[in-house]
Amino acid sequence: MLVCEAFVDTDRAQRYVDQLAKHFVHQPGGILAQSQGDGQLLVDFGWGTCNMRPQPDGLLLRAEAADTEKLGWIQRGVADRLVRIGRRDRLVVRWSAATAE
């Protein structure tokens, strides 16, 4: 399994997690978005996952997939949507290099 993480500076992390949950819950193709009790969101694409965890000073993203192509799909899809909904806050998503776990 390949793993990468990103940290997005924002003081409204929970707001963005809530918006992403609404977005992913309406996506076709078997995507499952599960809110966790502690404010986290786990999005399961079937071939990879992205965990979104709000922090006091930002949003921690952790993507996992079996290969680099699928990991890239998660990175681009999540980052594109987050940047779009956070355009007023000028959010920036920078993923770390993928590592094997």
NUPAMAR-702903 format. One line per field, with one value per residue: residue number from 1; chain; y, z, x of N, C-alpha, C in turn. Coordinates in pm, 1 decimal. Last residue first. Layout:
seq: [NUM, ...]
mol: [A, ...]
n.py: [Y, ...]
n.pz: [Z, ...]
n.px: [X, ...]
ca.py: [Y, ...]
ca.pz: [Z, ...]
ca.px: [X, ...]
c.py: [Y, ...]
c.pz: [Z, ...]
c.px: [X, ...]
REM end
This chain:
seq: [101, 100, 99, 98, 97, 96, 95, 94, 93, 92, 91, 90, 89, 88, 87, 86, 85, 84, 83, 82, 81, 80, 79, 78, 77, 76, 75, 74, 73, 72, 71, 70, 69, 68, 67, 66, 65, 64, 63, 62, 61, 60, 59, 58, 57, 56, 55, 54, 53, 52, 51, 50, 49, 48, 47, 46, 45, 44, 43, 42, 41, 40, 39, 38, 37, 36, 35, 34, 33, 32, 31, 30, 29, 28, 27, 26, 25, 24, 23, 22, 21, 20, 19, 18, 17, 16, 15, 14, 13, 12, 11, 10, 9, 8, 7, 6, 5, 4, 3, 2, 1]
mol: [A, A, A, A, A, A, A, A, A, A, A, A, A, A, A, A, A, A, A, A, A, A, A, A, A, A, A, A, A, A, A, A, A, A, A, A, A, A, A, A, A, A, A, A, A, A, A, A, A, A, A, A, A, A, A, A, A, A, A, A, A, A, A, A, A, A, A, A, A, A, A, A, A, A, A, A, A, A, A, A, A, A, A, A, A, A, A, A, A, A, A, A, A, A, A, A, A, A, A, A, A]
n.py: [133.1, 349.8, 688.5, 975.6, 1298.9, 1500.6, 1757.0, 2046.4, 2271.2, 2575.3, 2814.0, 3073.8, 3130.5, 3115.0, 2842.0, 2604.2, 2459.4, 2421.9, 2281.7, 2046.5, 1947.1, 1906.0, 1721.2, 1496.7, 1445.1, 1419.3, 1200.5, 998.8, 970.7, 890.7, 636.1, 517.9, 526.6, 385.7, 149.0, 122.4, 399.4, 666.0, 985.4, 1210.7, 1545.0, 1773.7, 2113.8, 2339.8, 2392.3, 2186.3, 1959.7, 1704.4, 1468.3, 1238.1, 978.5, 803.2, 497.1, 265.3, 136.7, 245.4, 489.5, 619.9, 863.9, 963.7, 1238.5, 1340.8, 1395.6, 1170.5, 978.1, 1013.3, 960.8, 818.7, 764.6, 559.5, 517.8, 394.7, 564.9, 916.7, 1129.2, 1225.8, 1217.3, 1414.8, 1653.9, 1618.9, 1602.2, 1856.3, 2001.5, 1895.9, 1977.0, 2253.8, 2283.3, 2195.5, 2403.6, 2680.3, 2776.6, 2609.7, 2445.9, 2111.8, 1857.8, 1524.8, 1209.4, 876.1, 535.4, 219.9, -117.4]
n.pz: [275.7, 85.5, 12.2, -194.5, -65.9, 32.3, -132.3, -58.9, -122.2, -8.8, -21.3, -19.9, 77.7, -154.2, -221.0, -115.7, -319.5, -473.4, -299.9, -278.1, -541.3, -579.7, -371.4, -449.3, -710.3, -671.1, -486.3, -627.2, -848.8, -724.2, -644.2, -893.2, -972.2, -775.4, -590.2, -373.1, -142.3, 71.0, 220.7, 451.9, 563.0, 804.8, 823.8, 1101.0, 1370.5, 1499.1, 1238.2, 1084.7, 854.7, 624.9, 433.1, 150.6, -25.1, -297.0, -426.6, -298.9, -187.3, 103.9, 324.6, 641.8, 847.7, 1193.2, 1421.7, 1578.9, 1454.5, 1097.3, 806.5, 508.1, 185.9, -81.5, -419.0, -630.9, -841.4, -772.4, -486.3, -254.2, -66.7, -142.7, -51.0, 221.9, 290.9, 225.7, 426.9, 655.8, 607.5, 620.9, 891.4, 1011.4, 941.3, 955.5, 945.7, 760.6, 564.1, 517.7, 454.0, 332.7, 256.9, 124.6, 60.1, -86.9, 0.0]
n.px: [381.5, 583.4, 501.6, 499.8, 572.1, 288.5, 101.0, -42.9, -287.1, -410.0, -675.1, -795.4, -1036.7, -1180.2, -1155.6, -1246.0, -1355.3, -1115.4, -949.9, -1103.5, -1101.1, -823.9, -762.8, -916.5, -810.0, -529.3, -517.9, -656.3, -489.0, -250.1, -325.9, -349.1, -76.7, 65.0, -141.7, -315.8, -341.4, -430.5, -384.2, -472.7, -464.3, -549.4, -593.7, -528.6, -513.3, -654.6, -762.8, -955.8, -868.9, -956.9, -834.4, -906.4, -824.5, -889.2, -1081.0, -1300.0, -1283.4, -1385.2, -1307.1, -1371.6, -1332.6, -1362.5, -1501.2, -1513.8, -1674.5, -1660.9, -1845.8, -1767.2, -1847.8, -1776.9, -1845.6, -1981.9, -2052.1, -2115.4, -2140.8, -2247.6, -2051.8, -1870.7, -2003.8, -2032.6, -1760.3, -1672.1, -1803.8, -1676.7, -1414.8, -1449.0, -1513.0, -1280.2, -1095.7, -1044.4, -798.8, -545.8, -316.2, -309.6, -89.2, -90.3, 65.3, 47.5, 123.1, 57.8, 84.9]
ca.py: [101.2, 218.5, 589.0, 848.4, 1189.8, 1445.6, 1618.9, 1994.4, 2131.0, 2510.8, 2691.1, 3043.2, 3120.6, 3243.8, 2944.5, 2695.4, 2507.4, 2486.4, 2414.4, 2127.7, 1983.0, 1993.1, 1854.7, 1560.8, 1462.1, 1523.3, 1328.8, 1047.9, 1004.9, 1018.9, 735.4, 535.6, 585.2, 529.9, 186.6, 11.4, 322.9, 532.5, 904.5, 1089.9, 1449.8, 1667.7, 1988.6, 2297.0, 2487.6, 2326.1, 1994.5, 1844.9, 1488.9, 1382.1, 1015.8, 929.4, 576.7, 350.7, 100.0, 106.0, 487.0, 493.4, 844.2, 861.1, 1183.6, 1292.9, 1498.4, 1278.1, 1049.0, 949.5, 1054.1, 785.2, 868.8, 563.7, 590.5, 316.7, 470.2, 782.2, 1083.5, 1231.1, 1131.9, 1275.6, 1633.9, 1638.0, 1489.7, 1742.4, 2025.5, 1883.6, 1833.5, 2192.0, 2330.9, 2116.2, 2266.4, 2629.9, 2778.8, 2675.2, 2550.3, 2232.9, 1941.6, 1667.9, 1299.6, 1011.5, 634.8, 347.0, 0.0]
ca.pz: [415.4, 100.3, 75.6, -155.2, -155.9, 52.8, -88.3, -104.1, -83.4, -86.1, 32.4, -96.0, 176.7, -83.1, -304.0, -28.8, -215.0, -530.6, -347.4, -160.3, -477.5, -669.0, -374.2, -319.8, -686.0, -758.8, -459.0, -498.8, -867.7, -793.6, -542.3, -810.9, -1055.0, -790.4, -688.8, -404.9, -259.7, 57.0, 109.7, 437.4, 465.3, 770.3, 785.4, 961.9, 1279.2, 1536.2, 1346.7, 1121.4, 999.2, 644.3, 565.2, 198.3, 72.9, -215.8, -464.7, -341.5, -330.7, 47.2, 192.8, 565.8, 735.6, 1076.2, 1319.5, 1622.2, 1571.5, 1220.2, 910.2, 643.0, 273.9, 51.2, -321.0, -512.4, -856.7, -819.0, -602.6, -373.9, -43.3, -173.3, -190.8, 139.1, 318.3, 148.1, 286.3, 639.7, 617.8, 494.1, 788.4, 1026.1, 893.1, 937.5, 1079.1, 766.5, 665.5, 459.5, 559.8, 306.2, 342.3, 124.2, 147.5, -90.6, 0.0]
ca.px: [350.0, 521.2, 587.9, 437.8, 606.1, 422.8, 115.3, 86.9, -267.8, -304.5, -616.4, -672.9, -928.9, -1176.2, -1090.2, -1171.3, -1446.4, -1233.9, -907.7, -1076.2, -1227.6, -901.2, -702.6, -939.2, -952.8, -584.3, -453.4, -706.2, -630.9, -257.3, -291.7, -469.0, -182.6, 84.8, -40.2, -226.1, -384.3, -371.0, -434.9, -390.0, -515.6, -455.6, -659.4, -534.9, -448.7, -679.6, -671.5, -938.2, -874.0, -947.8, -881.0, -851.5, -897.4, -803.0, -944.1, -1304.3, -1310.3, -1338.8, -1366.0, -1301.3, -1407.3, -1289.2, -1495.5, -1424.9, -1723.9, -1617.2, -1803.8, -1810.9, -1796.8, -1838.3, -1765.5, -1949.0, -1941.7, -2150.2, -2064.9, -2330.8, -2167.7, -1839.9, -1964.0, -2151.1, -1850.2, -1623.5, -1836.0, -1822.1, -1445.5, -1411.8, -1606.7, -1402.5, -1079.7, -1181.2, -859.0, -676.7, -331.4, -365.7, -144.1, -84.3, -10.7, 101.4, 62.6, 128.7, 0.0]
c.py: [-46.7, 193.0, 459.5, 755.7, 1060.9, 1339.1, 1584.3, 1855.8, 2084.6, 2369.6, 2633.8, 2922.2, 3089.5, 3246.5, 3079.4, 2809.4, 2605.5, 2540.8, 2490.9, 2269.3, 2074.7, 2039.5, 1950.2, 1703.6, 1536.8, 1550.7, 1441.2, 1186.5, 1062.5, 1064.3, 876.0, 637.3, 614.8, 596.1, 337.8, 48.7, 218.4, 465.1, 773.3, 1001.8, 1332.5, 1568.7, 1888.8, 2164.1, 2444.5, 2427.6, 2140.4, 1859.5, 1637.0, 1411.3, 1165.1, 961.3, 710.7, 433.5, 185.6, 53.4, 344.4, 487.8, 719.7, 840.5, 1082.0, 1243.8, 1458.9, 1386.6, 1167.8, 1035.1, 974.8, 887.6, 844.5, 672.0, 596.5, 385.3, 399.1, 688.9, 942.2, 1183.3, 1125.8, 1181.7, 1485.0, 1612.5, 1500.2, 1619.9, 1909.9, 1903.8, 1811.6, 2041.9, 2263.6, 2156.7, 2185.6, 2486.2, 2730.8, 2675.1, 2616.3, 2333.6, 2073.0, 1739.1, 1442.3, 1098.0, 769.9, 450.3, 124.0]
c.pz: [429.7, 248.5, 86.6, -93.8, -102.7, -52.5, -68.7, -44.2, -143.9, -31.9, -64.5, -39.3, 112.3, 21.0, -233.5, -103.4, -120.0, -421.2, -403.8, -200.1, -358.3, -602.6, -461.6, -321.6, -556.9, -728.1, -541.9, -470.1, -738.9, -816.9, -603.0, -699.7, -971.3, -874.1, -708.0, -505.0, -290.8, -65.9, 103.2, 331.7, 456.6, 678.2, 740.6, 944.2, 1133.0, 1436.0, 1384.9, 1242.8, 1032.0, 791.4, 582.4, 331.6, 95.6, -122.1, -391.3, -375.7, -384.2, -98.5, 132.8, 435.4, 665.5, 968.6, 1193.7, 1515.4, 1613.9, 1337.8, 1035.0, 741.2, 412.2, 134.1, -190.1, -412.5, -731.5, -813.6, -642.5, -500.0, -168.6, -153.3, -222.5, -7.8, 231.8, 169.7, 197.6, 493.6, 596.0, 494.5, 654.9, 922.1, 901.8, 885.1, 1073.7, 910.5, 653.2, 572.1, 495.8, 427.5, 294.4, 210.0, 123.6, -10.8, 0.0]
c.px: [325.6, 495.5, 511.3, 542.6, 543.2, 448.7, 261.7, 104.9, -136.6, -287.5, -514.3, -599.4, -793.8, -1064.7, -1082.0, -1104.7, -1377.6, -1325.6, -1027.7, -1034.3, -1204.9, -1030.1, -783.0, -884.6, -982.4, -731.3, -516.0, -648.4, -689.8, -400.2, -297.7, -445.2, -307.3, -24.2, -37.1, -117.0, -278.0, -428.7, -358.6, -454.3, -419.5, -524.5, -553.4, -606.4, -452.0, -622.5, -701.0, -846.8, -852.8, -970.2, -855.0, -917.1, -829.4, -888.3, -841.8, -1166.5, -1323.4, -1381.9, -1302.2, -1376.5, -1318.3, -1385.7, -1421.3, -1407.6, -1639.9, -1664.4, -1768.8, -1756.0, -1854.7, -1770.9, -1843.3, -1859.7, -1898.4, -2029.2, -2106.7, -2259.1, -2255.6, -1957.9, -1948.2, -2120.1, -1974.9, -1711.1, -1789.7, -1863.3, -1594.5, -1437.0, -1576.3, -1506.6, -1208.8, -1180.9, -1003.5, -725.0, -468.4, -387.1, -185.8, -141.3, 4.7, 10.1, 127.0, 50.6, 89.7]
REM end
